[in-house]
């Protein structure tokens, strides 16, 4: 069996912990999430921009450690810009 291209991260919302999973199958990304108390995952046809930006950071960190190809980072960057978003940190 080959490696599955699945990336998971967690963050706190205003009220509880949220887990997000992103899976690349072929050239398409599927994103799902659930809150700590939820039993079932919520699947997104159109991922939230915040999740795409977080996914880009996860992928970029893996790319820097040579655990991931740049094309995965670039694909998510394209998804972000197509939605009118940015992943750049605001300069202060």
C-alpha positions in Angstrom: 0.0 0.0 0.0 1.2 3.5 -0.8 1.3 6.4 1.6 -1.9 8.3 1.9 -1.5 12.1 1.5 -3.4 13.0 4.7 -2.6 16.0 6.9 -4.2 16.7 10.3 -4.0 19.7 12.6 -5.9 20.9 15.7 -6.8 24.4 17.0 -9.0 26.0 19.6 -12.2 27.8 18.6 -13.9 30.2 20.9 -15.6 27.4 22.7 -13.7 24.1 22.1 -11.0 22.2 20.2 -11.4 21.6 16.5 -9.6 18.9 14.4 -9.2 19.4 10.7 -8.0 16.8 8.1 -7.0 17.4 4.6 -6.5 14.5 2.1 -5.2 14.7 -1.4 -6.4 12.0 -3.8 -5.3 12.4 -7.3 -5.1 16.2 -7.7 -8.1 17.0 -5.6 -8.1 18.0 -1.9 -10.8 16.9 0.5 -11.1 18.8 3.8 -13.1 17.6 6.8 -13.4 18.8 10.4 -15.1 18.0 13.6 -15.4 19.6 17.0 -14.2 17.6 20.0 -17.7 16.7 21.1 -18.9 15.7 17.6 -19.0 12.0 16.6 -19.1 12.6 12.8 -16.9 14.6 10.5 -18.2 17.5 8.5 -17.0 17.4 4.8 -16.6 20.6 2.9 -17.3 20.9 -0.9 -15.8 24.4 -0.6 -13.2 24.5 2.2 -13.2 27.5 4.5 -10.4 30.0 3.6 -9.1 29.7 7.2 -8.6 26.0 6.8 -6.8 26.4 3.4 -4.4 28.9 4.9 -3.7 26.5 7.8 -3.3 23.6 5.4 -0.8 25.7 3.4 1.3 26.3 6.6 1.2 22.6 7.5 2.3 21.6 3.9 5.0 24.3 3.8 6.5 23.1 7.0 6.6 19.5 5.7 8.1 20.8 2.4 10.9 22.6 4.3 11.7 19.3 6.0 11.7 17.6 2.5 8.7 15.4 3.4 6.5 16.8 0.7 6.7 18.0 -2.9 6.4 21.7 -3.7 3.5 21.0 -6.1 1.2 20.3 -3.1 2.0 23.6 -1.5 1.5 25.4 -4.9 -1.8 23.7 -5.4 -3.2 25.0 -2.1 -1.7 28.5 -2.7 -3.7 28.5 -6.0 -6.9 27.5 -4.2 -6.3 30.3 -1.7 -5.7 33.0 -4.3 -8.7 31.8 -6.4 -10.8 32.5 -3.3 -9.4 36.0 -3.0 -7.3 35.1 0.1 -3.7 35.3 1.0 -1.4 33.3 3.2 1.2 36.0 3.7 1.7 37.3 7.2 0.9 40.9 7.6 4.0 43.0 8.1 3.8 45.2 11.2 
